[in-house]
Amino acid sequence: MSEEGPKTQIWGVRTTAGQEDLVATLLYERSKHRMAEGEEGLLSIIVPPQVKGYVLVEAIDEVTVRRIITGVPHVKGLIGRGGMDVSELDAMLESKPILDELKPGAIVKLIAGPFKGAKAKIIRVDPQKEEVTVELLETAVKIPITVEAENVRALSEGEA
């Protein structure tokens, strides 16, 4: 007969976008310190690269998570009430090829680089190099610019 330990859950911690790695490091250090003192700590910390502004932590209960995240810079709070099962995270952690949603003629927003925030129209997609060539919409002269596909976000109909 095997004894199972207490059931753990995954908790979503909302953070300042771009500070996920720093928050994960601070949570790790705080958790390690608590565990050295004989208290409950976090069992794992995940920084999903495709989900900005969130860090996922595994713990026994919500009280443990709240004690560890309190006062940590760039932490904005927990997501919802109660933890999540690992099965709920599958869709969040599943990566889809970005080039599948980028087609010539689509309107995109540049999310990195010197033209960050600008809207553009895709002229060409190069799947081998994972690059797209775009024309900025808000400029007088239409100059093609080639950027990495990960630096653009497809806009929905309402955003374009």
N, C-alpha and C positions, 0 to 999 in steps of 0.2 A: 504494500500500500504506500503510495507516494504522497507526501504532504506538499500541498501547494502553498506558496507564500501569499501574502495579501495581494489582491488584484490591483494592478496599477492602471492609471489612466493617463491620457495625454491632455495637456492644458495648453491653450493658445495664449501667448503673452503678446499684447500689442506694444509695439515699440515705435520710436521715431524712425522713419524710413531712412535707410542708409547706415543706421547704427546697430543693425542686427548682430554683427560679429562682436562688437564691443559689449553689447548687452549679454550675449552668450558667455563671453569671458568673465564678466562681472558676476553673473549668476553661478557659473562654475566655481569661482573662487569663494563666493559666499556659501555655497552649498558644501564645498569641501571643508571649510572652516566649521560649519555647523556639525557636520558628520564627525569631525575630529573631537568635538565636544560631546559626542554621544547622542546628538539629536538627529531627527529625520532630515534627509536631504533629497536633492533631485537625483533620479536614477539615470536620466539621460537628457541631453539638450540637442535639439536639431535646429539648424538654420536652413530652411528650404530656400534654395537660390531663386526659385521661380515665384516666391511669395514675398513681396517687399513689405516691411513694416511688422513682421511677425517672427517670433521665435517659439518653437514647440518644446515643451518640457514634459518629462515623464515623472510622476510622483505617486505616492500612496494616496494622498488626499489634498483637497483644496487648501486646507489650513497651512500645510507645509509649503505649498507654492506661494500663497499670499505672504507668509512670513519671510520667505527668501526674496521676493520681488519688491517688497516695501522699501522705499528709499533708494532703489537702484536708479541711477541717472538714465534717462531716455526710455524708461518703462512707463507706459500709459495705462496699464491694467490688464485684466484677464478678459478673454473673449467669453461672453455668455455665462450661464450658470452650469456648473458641473463640468466634468471632463468629457473627452471624446474617446471613442474606441478607435483602435488602429484602423479598422475598416472604413471609418469616416474620412480618414486622411488619404486614402488611395487616390481619389480624384485630385486632391490638392498637390500631391507629390508626383503624380504621373506627368511626365513631360511630353508635350506634343511638339512636333517639328514646327518651328515658327514659319518656315517657308511655305507650309501648306495653306496658310491663311493670307499670304501675300501674293497678289496677282497684279499684272499690269493693268493700270487704270484705277486701281484702288487708292483711296485717300488715306494717308497715314500721318502720324505725328512723330516727329523726331524726338527721342527721349534721351539722347546723349550727343555730345560733340558741340561744335561751335554754333550749330543751328538748333540747339535744343529748344523744344517748345513750338517750333515752326511746323505748319501743316504742309504736306507735299503730296504729289501724285506720282505713283510708281510708273516708270516707263519700261523698265526691264528688270528681270529677276535672274540672277546667276546662281543656280543651286550648287554648282561645284565649289564656288568660292564663298557661298553663303553671303552674298552681297546683293543689294538692290540699288538700282539707279533711279533717282527721283528728280523731279523738278519742284522747286519751292513755289507755292501758290501765291504768296504774298509779296512777290518781287516783281519789279517792272520788266526785268530781262530774265527770260527762262533759260537758266544754265543747268545742265545735268550734273548732278552730284552723286557719286557712288559712296554708299555707306554700308556698314555691316548690318545684316538682317536683324541682329539682336538689338540694334539701336533704333528700331522703328516699332511703332505700335499701330495696328490697324484700327481705324476709327469706325464706330458703328454709324448707321445711317443718320441718327439724331445728332451725332457729334460733328459730322462732316459739314 
